[in-house]
Amino acid sequence: MDRYDVIVIGGGIVGTAVLDRLARYELRALLVEKCDDVASFTTRANSGIVHAGYDCEPGTLKAKFNVLGNPLVWKEAEELDVPHLKCGSIVAAGEDGVSGLEELEKKAKANGVEVRLLSREETLGIEPNVADRISCSLYAPTAGVVSPYQMAIAYADRAILNGAKILLEAPVTAIKRSEGKYTICTPKGDFETSVVINCAGAHGAEINDLAGAEHFETTYRRGDYFVLDNTERKNVNTVIFPLPTAAGKGILVAPTADGNVIYGPTAVDTDDCEDTASTLDSLDALKKSVPLTYKRPAFNKCIRVYSGLRTLIEHDFVIGRSKIKDNFIMTIGICSPGLTSAPAIADEILSLTLESINAEKKKDYIINMPRHLRLKELSDEEIERLARSDSRWGRIVCRCEKVTEAEIIAAINSPLPATTVDAVKRRVRAGMGRCQGGFCGPRVIEILSRELNIPISEVKKGLGASIAPFRVKEVD
Ligand SMILES: Cc1cc2nc3c(=O)[nH]c(=O)nc-3n(C[C@H](O)[C@H](O)[C@H](O)COP(=O)(O)OP(=O)(O)OC[C@H]3O[C@@H](n4cnc5c(N)ncnc54)[C@H](O)[C@@H]3O)c2cc1C
């Protein structure tokens, strides 16, 4: 049986950030993930907002880790070469919302977050397209957007380069404890470890139960979104929130780090921990809400809808050691602002781990990741130079997002290799554009088949889904 010092369960933004920290120490660290890629569940489908931290209840773990996490996300997105944009945010309100903004301002002060109350004229200076009814706003300059899945993938890549291991398609099915060690059982084998870190998101409470640690009741709340074509990006400068309600931060209008615009999320309570199917009712509610803060809704420019699942345990994050099981550490119930908080949570989990295991910091470890070459960001001279030395730079596979064959091959050969169409899409954006893979999908499948040396029928979309399971026509 393979032995590790630490096993992290779950490869969302929290698990990958934790692994990234562990990999800087002389520790044998493994992350086990049930899906065929990291960032395949909640981390894949959220708003991607780097929250400033003004709205979290002062004194909560959410407030603490949001405020600590915000500057870390900005710093680490640079180190990891992940798309991000510190565009600020506004909470936009009409006359009836002034007292709500003042309440938020008080919370911001208590949390130590910089905000400014703006008049309508000042708001228009930041966001000319707020709705006509908006009379004031609360501006938070430290907010912005980041690509959530690229952040998690980049943490995973950096952790691997620094010596950690990741095992995909390895759902944890049992956790046993004997002689001071844990055995983590998966269909890919059993692994022994001194410390277990539960980062299993929507399944976090189940993992606790498997280990015999504290039992938590979990509830779920789905959020649906519209994604708009990148032609809408010119109309949105900043993240526009309504006043928050008990159900959450409300339906926002925001640019994405990759140049689209999103409207969402809704808040639909559900019992199903895998519920990520948007419904018409919820999308209709979204259509009604967007014009309350934003005056140029363009639902006809929608290129996709998606939905993400919030995992709620009590009213705050659950972060810390189990009081029942030694060396079992939990970071569960990580709903919003979990993306923003992840690097700060990871620092906390590293400290807790080092209380259990003595480990030296490695003398050399990688902080600044090699820059990704992206056709969209290159000058004409650079493109010409690259295409002359490698013809794959001259072959554009995804026309909407301008992604070359060279970039797709780089993704397939990255530290955590992309082995499915969705994994390629999340790394280089092939299939994320207006045609949603209608043109480039078959080419991506061919490239995956060739590079992985597998038949086309074995190339998966992601999460095990087949795309072309059999031939309908044989050609001589
Ligand atoms: C609609 C919505 C909008 C949001 N917007 C924002 C935002 O704008 N800003 C922000 O800061 N936060 C936001 N959040 C919160 C943020 O997305 C989450 O806090 C974060 O993604 C949670 O990450 P995680 O790693 O805990 O969970 P996940 O990303 O779900 O990762 C958990 C992983 O564990 C794996 N797993 C589960 N069971 C097992 C098992 N048995 N064995 C092995 N692996 C297992 C899963 O496959 C999954 O990959 C939003 C959330 C939602 C739903």
The ligand as an SDF file (V2000), in Angstrom:
LIG
                    3D

 53 58  0  0  0  0  0  0  0  0999 V2000
  -23.7510   29.8100   -7.7300 C   0  0  0  0  0  0  0  0  0  0  0  0
  -22.4740   30.0450   -6.9870 C   0  0  0  0  0  0  0  0  0  0  0  0
  -21.8040   31.2590   -7.1070 C   0  0  0  0  0  0  0  0  0  0  0  0
  -20.6340   31.4870   -6.3980 C   0  0  0  0  0  0  0  0  0  0  0  0
  -19.9350   32.6340   -6.6120 N   0  0  0  0  0  0  0  0  0  0  0  0
  -18.7740   32.8510   -5.9420 C   0  0  0  0  0  0  0  0  0  0  0  0
  -18.0270   34.0100   -6.1870 C   0  0  0  0  0  0  0  0  0  0  0  0
  -18.3540   34.8030   -7.0620 O   0  0  0  0  0  0  0  0  0  0  0  0
  -16.9220   34.2360   -5.4420 N   0  0  0  0  0  0  0  0  0  0  0  0
  -16.5280   33.3810   -4.4690 C   0  0  0  0  0  0  0  0  0  0  0  0
  -15.5580   33.6760   -3.7890 O   0  0  0  0  0  0  0  0  0  0  0  0
  -17.1930   32.2140   -4.2630 N   0  0  0  0  0  0  0  0  0  0  0  0
  -18.2820   31.9370   -4.9880 C   0  0  0  0  0  0  0  0  0  0  0  0
  -18.9620   30.7710   -4.8140 N   0  0  0  0  0  0  0  0  0  0  0  0
  -18.4480   29.7970   -3.8720 C   0  0  0  0  0  0  0  0  0  0  0  0
  -17.3550   28.9330   -4.4970 C   0  0  0  0  0  0  0  0  0  0  0  0
  -17.6720   28.5600   -5.8070 O   0  0  0  0  0  0  0  0  0  0  0  0
  -17.1900   27.7110   -3.6340 C   0  0  0  0  0  0  0  0  0  0  0  0
  -16.9800   28.1350   -2.3170 O   0  0  0  0  0  0  0  0  0  0  0  0
  -16.0010   26.8580   -4.0300 C   0  0  0  0  0  0  0  0  0  0  0  0
  -16.0000   26.5820   -5.3990 O   0  0  0  0  0  0  0  0  0  0  0  0
  -16.0490   25.5690   -3.2240 C   0  0  0  0  0  0  0  0  0  0  0  0
  -14.9150   24.8580   -3.5250 O   0  0  0  0  0  0  0  0  0  0  0  0
  -14.6810   23.4310   -2.8970 P   0  0  0  0  0  0  0  0  0  0  0  0
  -13.2980   23.0560   -3.2620 O   0  0  0  0  0  0  0  0  0  0  0  0
  -15.0460   23.4530   -1.4540 O   0  0  0  0  0  0  0  0  0  0  0  0
  -15.7790   22.4990   -3.5770 O   0  0  0  0  0  0  0  0  0  0  0  0
  -15.8150   21.8380   -5.0300 P   0  0  0  0  0  0  0  0  0  0  0  0
  -15.3430   22.7410   -6.0760 O   0  0  0  0  0  0  0  0  0  0  0  0
  -17.1800   21.2630   -5.2080 O   0  0  0  0  0  0  0  0  0  0  0  0
  -14.7710   20.6670   -4.9040 O   0  0  0  0  0  0  0  0  0  0  0  0
  -15.0090   19.5060   -4.1420 C   0  0  0  0  0  0  0  0  0  0  0  0
  -14.4180   18.3440   -4.8950 C   0  0  0  0  0  0  0  0  0  0  0  0
  -14.5090   17.1670   -4.1080 O   0  0  0  0  0  0  0  0  0  0  0  0
  -14.7340   16.0890   -4.9830 C   0  0  0  0  0  0  0  0  0  0  0  0
  -15.2890   14.9690   -4.2350 N   0  0  0  0  0  0  0  0  0  0  0  0
  -16.5290   14.8670   -3.6910 C   0  0  0  0  0  0  0  0  0  0  0  0
  -16.6920   13.6760   -3.1130 N   0  0  0  0  0  0  0  0  0  0  0  0
  -15.5210   13.0020   -3.2560 C   0  0  0  0  0  0  0  0  0  0  0  0
  -15.0610   11.7220   -2.8890 C   0  0  0  0  0  0  0  0  0  0  0  0
  -15.8610   10.8390   -2.2360 N   0  0  0  0  0  0  0  0  0  0  0  0
  -13.7980   11.3480   -3.2170 N   0  0  0  0  0  0  0  0  0  0  0  0
  -12.9880   12.1930   -3.8880 C   0  0  0  0  0  0  0  0  0  0  0  0
  -13.3790   13.4330   -4.2840 N   0  0  0  0  0  0  0  0  0  0  0  0
  -14.6230   13.8360   -3.9660 C   0  0  0  0  0  0  0  0  0  0  0  0
  -15.7090   16.6550   -6.0070 C   0  0  0  0  0  0  0  0  0  0  0  0
  -15.7280   15.9090   -7.2080 O   0  0  0  0  0  0  0  0  0  0  0  0
  -15.1620   18.0610   -6.1930 C   0  0  0  0  0  0  0  0  0  0  0  0
  -14.2530   18.1440   -7.2710 O   0  0  0  0  0  0  0  0  0  0  0  0
  -20.1310   30.5030   -5.5260 C   0  0  0  0  0  0  0  0  0  0  0  0
  -20.7840   29.2700   -5.4260 C   0  0  0  0  0  0  0  0  0  0  0  0
  -21.9240   29.0360   -6.1830 C   0  0  0  0  0  0  0  0  0  0  0  0
  -22.5650   27.7040   -6.1330 C   0  0  0  0  0  0  0  0  0  0  0  0
  1  2  1  0
  2  3  1  0
  2 52  2  0
  3  4  2  0
  4  5  1  0
  4 50  1  0
  5  6  2  0
  6  7  1  0
  6 13  1  0
  7  8  2  0
  7  9  1  0
  9 10  1  0
 10 11  2  0
 10 12  1  0
 12 13  2  0
 13 14  1  0
 14 15  1  0
 14 50  1  0
 15 16  1  0
 16 17  1  0
 16 18  1  0
 18 19  1  0
 18 20  1  0
 20 21  1  0
 20 22  1  0
 22 23  1  0
 23 24  1  0
 24 25  2  0
 24 26  1  0
 24 27  1  0
 27 28  1  0
 28 29  2  0
 28 30  1  0
 28 31  1  0
 31 32  1  0
 32 33  1  0
 33 34  1  0
 33 48  1  0
 34 35  1  0
 35 36  1  0
 35 46  1  0
 36 37  1  0
 36 45  1  0
 37 38  2  0
 38 39  1  0
 39 40  1  0
 39 45  2  0
 40 41  1  0
 40 42  2  0
 42 43  1  0
 43 44  2  0
 44 45  1  0
 46 47  1  0
 46 48  1  0
 48 49  1  0
 50 51  2  0
 51 52  1  0
 52 53  1  0
M  END
$$$$
